[in-house]
Amino acid sequence: MDKPALSWTSKSERRPVAPGVLVEVPALSYHAPGQERADRRLGNKLVFGDNLAALAALAPDYAGRVRCVFIDPPYNTGSAFAQYDDGLAHARWLGLMRDRLELLRVLLSEQGSLWISIDDHESHYLKVLCDEIFGRANFVANVVWQKKYTIANDARWLSDNHDHILVYAKDKTQWRPNRLPRTEVMKARYRNPDRHPKGPWKATPLHAKSGSHGSRAFSFTFSNGVVWQPPAGTFPRFSSETLRRLDQGGEIWFGKRGTTAPARKTFLAELADAGTPSPTIWLHAEAGHNHEARDEARAVHPDQPFDTPKPERLLHRIIHLATAPGDIVLDCFAGSGTTGAVAHKMGRRWVMVECGRHCESHIVPRLRMVIDGRDQGGMSPALAWKGGGGFDFYTLAAPGIS
């Protein structure tokens, strides 16, 4: 099978990568009292400088160790923001992304995953580029995030209300996402009208969409005399032995009057997992939205808030799905610092890289508020965040200089 590839002008041209040397700036590093790390090699890091050189500098320590990479690169829309320009030539943008994605793949662990926020301007080109670098077989999903909940009445064509989040695994055969917690609405769907001793349950079908060809003629007679066969075009989900056991345990539902098609009682208490798989459509009520993100940015920097932040709820969902406490999360387009702030509150280790001056003017104050426990917005209430931990601030020096 041919490997997917994307061609563009100047693809063969590559900028030499000078890894540089990470040099700590103690005046900008910050730790809660008594919580300075003795071993800072894999501790929380905020790096100021070019992210390509920074990723190369991080590789000796972090190669194969990062569990989750989230990046929110420039969307290449032609817009200009206070903190950065977003209008590179298409070919140059592709080259910029290619070089960084190749290094990010080196940093990811074999159980790691990559999450990229992007919009329609470059999402489809980026998908093919990621297929080339990570392998098409390692594509997981294109999550659609509802970033706006209002309609832009001045839109000339269609109102732009979503972003894409491309999800790739380093090795899809090894990576599995965590599950989302069951909401109270989901739990309310489980009831106990027959007062079964196992508690609330939900009726689920006895048939499945796929199965062996020989099982099409399957038939089972329940103890009440009801003869059941899977509907045309479907297959039995359970064997005769399992159906007999469920029938004997009162775990088959025939409706209040005993006249409806049989269904299995799936008990809330017996679910093998603690949650539910994530859907690929993330509504603003669940994963935050742009207005919420701007409010969070104003709380940190009211005089000059960051122009294009991401909401903490969005990063919380991604980090929850992709990591466990203690894992390393990396963001080399740090922006307003949301990734590090949320990862910190969730007990993950983090590395962020940012080349803009807002690295010092916006991200450092935000992280200090998080560490001091003064940041009680965003995910802080839900996580009962009270402060703690710390980070080290680094700049990049030329090779041979330290």
N, C-alpha and C positions, 0 to 999 in steps of 0.2 A: 504494500500500500504506500502510495506516494506521501511524503511528509508535507503537510500544508506549509505554504510560504507566501509571504506578502512582499511584493517588489515596489520599490520607490526610488526616485532619483537620489543619488548619493548614498544608497544603502551600503555600498562597499566601503565608504569612507568611515573610518572610526577614529574617534578622538583618543589619543593615548591617555591611559589612566595612571596618574601619579597618586599612589595611595595616601601619601601624607602621613603625618604623625599626630595622634590625639594628644593634645596638651591641655591639662586641666587648668581652669581659671577658678581658684578657690574662692575668690570674692563673689562669684556668681553661683557656686555650688551651694546647696541648702539642705539641712537635715534637722529633723526634730531633735530637741535636746536629748543627748544620750543615745541617739540612734544612728550615729555615723557608722558606716560599714568598714570593717577591717579589710575585707577582700572586695575591692571595687571592680575587679576585672569584668564580672558579669552583672554588676549592679545597674541601677537606673542611670541612664545617660541622656543628656541633652547636648547635641553637637551643633555648633554653629559653623557653617561652611558649605561648600559645594557637595551635594549628596552623592555624586558619583565617586569622588575622592574619599568621602566619608565611608561609604559602603565598602570600598576596597580596604580602607584602614581598619574597619571593624571585622573583616573576614577572618584574620588569624584567630581571634577569640570566639567569634560567633558562628562560623561556618557550621551548618548542620544543627544548630542549637535553637533557632528561632521557631516558635510554634505557630505564630500568626503574624502575617504582614498585612497591614491595612495602609493603603495609600489613596490620597485624594489629590491627584496631579492636576496641573492646569488643564482645563477642558478644551483649550485651544479654540475659544469662541470668538476671538478678536476683541474682547473687552479689555478694559484697563481698570484695575482696582488700586486702592491706596497702597496695598502691601506688595503687589506684584503685577506684571503685565501678563496677559493671557492671549497672546496673538502670534505664536510662532508659525513659520511656514510649515505646511503639513508634513513635508518630507523631513524637515529638521525635528519636528515634534516626534515623529515616528522613530528617528534615530535616537533621540533623547530617551524615549521610553524603552527602546530595545536594549540600550546599554545598561540601564538601571534594572530592568527585569532580569537580565542575565545574572547580575550580581545578587539580586534578591533570591533567585532560585538557589544559588550556592549557600546562602545564609539559612534558608529554610531547612527544618528537620524533615526526615522522611515521613513523619506524621503531621507535617505542617500544611498550612493553607494560605492562599493569597486572596485578598479582597480588594478590588479596585472600584472606587467611585468615579463615574464618568457619565456624560450625557450623550445625546444623539449625535453630536457633531463628530465624535471620534470613536464611539463605542464599537461600531462594527469593524472598523479597521483594527482597533485594539484587540478585539476578540480573535481575529486571524493571527495577529502578531503573538498573542499569548499562546495560541495553538501551536505556533512554530517553536516557541521557546519551552513551554511546559509540556507539550504533547497534547494533541486533541483528546486523547483518552482521559486526560486528567482534568478536563473541564467538568465542573460540578453543576453550575447553574448561573443564570442571569437573573438576579433578584431585581425586581422593580420596586423602587422606594418612592412613595408619594411624598415628595418634598414640599408641595404646596397644596393647600386645601381650598383655595379660592380660585375663581376663574379670572384670567387676565382679559378684561373686556376690550383692551386695546390691541390684542393679538391680531396680527395681519393674516395669519393662517390658522394654526391651532394653539390653544393655550397649553404652554409647557408646564406640566404638573409633576413630572417624575424624573428621577435619575436612574441609571443602571448601576448595579454592583456586580461586577464580574467575579465569580468565585472559581478558583482553581486549587487543586491539591498538588502537593509535590509528588505524591504517589497515591492515586485514588484508591488503589487496592488496600492501602494501609490507613487511609484517613476516614474517620467517621465523625460527623458533627455531634455535639451534644444536643439534647432536646430542650425545647422551650417548656417552662413550667406550665402546667394546666391552669387555666384561669378559672375563676369562680363561675363564669358563664359556662365553660366546658363541663365543670363538675356538676352543675345544675341539670345537665342533660341526663344524668344517672339518677334513677328513682327506684323505689322499691314498692310497687303497688301490691305485690303478693306477700310482702313481709318475709322475704327470703332471709334465712339466717346469715347469709354472706353479705347482706347489706345492699346498698344501691347498685343498680345495674342498668345496662342499655341493650336493647335488642339489636343484634347484628345478624347479617344473612348467613345462611348455611352453605351458600354457593359461592363460587369464585369465577373470575373471568378466564382463568387458564387452568389447565390440568392435562392428564393423560387422555389420549383418544378413547381408550378402553373404558374410562369411567363415565362416558356419556350415558351409558345405560344403567347407571347406578340407581338403586332404589332401597329405601329403608322404611320399615314399619315401626312406628313408635308404640309405646305401651298402651296408648289410648285408641289404637287402631288406625291412626292417621298414617297413610302411605305417602312418603315424600320422595320426589325426584327433583334434581336440579332443573331450573327453567331451561328452555331451549337455548342452545348456544353457550351454556355455562357448564361448570363442573362442580362436583362436591368438594367442599372445603375440608371435610372431616371424614375419617374412615368409619365403617360400621361400628367398630369397637368404641371409638370415641363418642359417637352419637348415642350408643347404648349407655355409656357411663354418664353422659350429660343428662340423658332422659331419666335415669335412675336417681340422679341427684336433684331433680326438679329444676334443671338448668336450661330447659327448653320452654319457650313461651309460645302459646297458641292464641294469644289475645285474651281480653277480659272474658269473652264468652266461649273461648276455646274453639273458635271457628276460623281464625286467620292462619295464613301459611306459617309453619313453624320457624322460629328464629332462636338463635343462641342468646342466652343471658350473659353478657360480658360484664363482669363485676368490677367496679372501680377499685376495690381493695386488692384485686388480683392482677392488675395490670403490671406487666413485667418491667416497665420503665416508669420513671417518675414524671415524665412529661410527654410532649407530642412533637413530631417532626416539624421543623420550620416550613411554612409555606414560602413560595417564591414571590409573592406580592406582599409588601410590607406597607400597611396603611399608616397615615400620619398619627392616628390615635395610638398606635402600638410602638412605632419606631421614631417618633418625633418629626419635626418639620422645620423649615428654614426660619420662620418667625420665632419659634421657640429657641433655636440656636442663636439668633441675634440677641434675644433677651439675655441669654446666658453670657454672651460676649460682653454686653453692656454692664452686667453685674461685676465683671472683672475690670473692665477698662471703659468707664462711662464717657470719658472725653473723646476717645478715638477707638471705638470698638472695631474688631476685625471684620472685614467686609463679607467674607464668605465662609463662616464657620459651619461645622456640622454639629447637630444636636447630640447631647450626651446619651440620650436613649438609643440612638442609632448605633453608636460605638459600643454601648453596653450589650446590645443584642449580638453584634458581630463577635465581640470578645467572649461572650458567654457561649456561643455556638462553637467557637474555634479553640478554646483553651481551658485549662484548669488552673487553680491558684498556684502561683510560683512559676508558671510558664512565662516565656519571653515574648513580648509583643513589640513589633518594630514598625515605625512610620517614618519614611524618609522625605515626606512632603508635609512636615508637621503642621504648617498653617498656624492656627490659633492654639494648638496644643491639646485639643480634645482627646486624642488617642491616649496620650500619656496620663492626662488627668483622670480619665475613666479607668484605665488599666491600673493606676495607682490605687484608686478607691476599691477596686475589685481584688486586690492582693496579687496582681501580676507584676512581673518585672517588665521594664519597658526601655526602649531606645528610640529617641526621636532625633531627626536631622532637619535643620532649617537654615536656608542661606540668607533669608531676609532679616533686616534689622529688627523686625518684630519678634525675632527669637528672644532678644533681650528685653524689648519694651513690652511685649504682650505675654509670651509664654512663661518667662521666669516669674513675673508677679502672679500669674494664675497658679502655677505649681506651688508657690509659697503659700498661697491661700489654702490650697488643698492640704498641704502638709501641716499647716497651723490649725486646720479644722475650721477656718473661717469661711470656706466655700460650702455653703449649705444649700446651694442650688443644684440644678441638674439631677444626677443620680444620688446625691448625698443622702437625702431623706430615705429613699428606698433601701439604700445599703447601710443605713445607720452609721454613716461616716463621721468620725470624730477627729480625724487627723492622725499624723504619724508618718514615719519613713523619711525618705529624702532622695536627693539626686545629685549627680556630679555634672558640672558644666564643662564642656570641652570646646576648644577651637582646633583648627587644622593647621599644622606647620608643614613646611616643605620637607620632603624626605631628607634625612640627615640632620634635621634641626629638632631639638627637643628642649 
